[in-house]
Amino acid sequence: MTGLVRHLLLLIGLLGLLPGGSAWAQPLAVDDRPAIAVWPGVTVWADADAALGVDEVLAQAQRFARPQGTPSNLGRSTQLAWLRIPLQVQADSAQRRVLEIDYPTLNQVDLYVVRDGRVLSHHRMGSGTKLSERALSARALAAPLLLAPGASELLLRVQSHTSLVLPMTLRTQEDFTRYESRVQLVQGIVLGLALCMLLYSLAHWVSLRDRVFLDYALLVLGNTLFSLTYFGIGSQYLWSAWPHLATNLAPMGIMVAVAAGARFVRTTLAVQDISRPIDRILRAATAAAMLGLAATLSGLLDYRSAQTLVTVLGIVVTFSALPMAAIRTYRGDPVGVYMLIGWAVYAIGALTTAGILRGLVEPGFWTQHVYPFSTVFEMSAWMAVLGLRVQAIHRNADRARVESETLRTMAHTDVLTGLPNRRGLSLHIQAALRRAGSHNMLAVYLMDLDNFKPVNDRYGHDVGDALLVAAGKRLQAQLRSHDVVARLGGDEFVVLVSGLADEAVARTLGQKLVAAFEPPFEVAGQRCAVGLTVGYALAPLDGHSAEELLRRADAAMYAGKQQAGQHLNRGGRAMVDVSSITA
């Protein structure tokens, strides 16, 4: 009897005698096709009060109507909806199929298999249901069906906090497995890339202590949490026993991404240097996102309100930061270029997803996956920004190191000659004394130029300065590369020579130094004749400290000066064993 009534109503509708006669859908033919799109056979009945039971719905089948607008998408709605799908199994035996709804964030779906007005089976699915309690433990909302030959129908009771997105397919088990493997592969690649970006940014944050890398890590983490929730990977593998997380993590992940993204943009684009009002707007967006996250965690903000908040904040951050990136690009800053490229690609994914959520775009494999692809591209472009920042940090560190070395060198170097000054000499003596021994003596020669003052007074300071530079170079020419020539000031020089076998070698070297100043100097176009008076002391024979050695060498040099200059004297412990030569 029920079947006869159904056929009469169908006939009346086709004749146009029933209002909205086009509302009826032809039964879906269940044949040997591996995948059958369900939407062409769907009719819908909105249950605004969520008060109808399955028996009442079956008794008023004429209330169902064909949905208008975008296929597989009823758009933003929190109303409960009933969906009716008549089937015609074209086979001689029962057929096993899987009904898949590839939108895992639907909160609750009750599926009834009906034949001749009777409910044969009931399956429950949805993000608000534990994975163990669902009809099929899978990423997508899916239920296994056993369909007898002939006419039957599927009745779905669907409820969502935000949007009724319903990409439904009736698949064979083999096709369902193949499709799920494809989605899992794509998601694995996307999540793998996200994990690499996350580890990269965290590692640099730990090593460089630069906050922008932490902001980037939180930005990646927030977007990853959204993808894990949106595509059902999280409910399948991570929080299968906590449906509350599956319900709320998507907007919370985007809140984290918005808060971190606003801070990332402020820092990398140096927004404060361009526009203080925009900088304050981005600061406020970060604060609002964090407050929204806290409110969502505490239950003060429901899913729909949280989704609206993050949408508004995302628009505010994007449209505030875009002019800043454009200004940086105009100024030739590559950071602005990378930011704009990332935003341009991300906008494609964000607009597509927004279109799906608002019922403007048909949900499919590619339209749903364009968001994670665009997000990965954006994060990759922004990683290039981090690369530029790493380079800048290293350049700044190198510059600081060079400046530090320069200051250190200036503090230990004589400005005129480039030789070590008194402070630099002290460091060299301390290092050499640690290696000195009875068969590895250190000789400290203290000397000044004889007849320098008359030359300086006669020819002027320019010639005198040139003569001092030439004197330092002549001393260096008599020594090994690792020996040290220092200038204490005026016309006083010190020579350090280590690794001497005995006192005789030191005396011979001293005589060589004195003899080197016998030829006159040609400096600044003038011929200048100056001699050298040298006093020296040996470690460890004459002392064990820099002060002691320099004092004795100075006493020996003074004694040579008293002898009319151009002498070589050793400053022994009692000024004994003094030898001299006269030019």
Beta strands, then each sheet from edge to edge (+ up, - down):
strand 1: 28-30
strand 2: 35-37
strand 3: 43-47
strand 4: 73-76
strand 5: 80-89
strand 6: 95-101
strand 7: 108-115
strand 8: 118-125
strand 9: 141-147
strand 10: 150-159
strand 11: 163-165
strand 12: 168-171
strand 13: 441-450
strand 14: 484-489
strand 15: 492-500
strand 16: 521-523
strand 17: 526-528
strand 18: 531-539
strand 19: 568-570
sheet 1: 1+ 5+ 3-
sheet 2: 1+ 5+ 10- 7+ 8-
sheet 3: 2+ 12- 6+ 9-
sheet 4: 4+ 11-
sheet 5: 14+ 15- 13+ 18- 19-
sheet 6: 16+ 17-
end
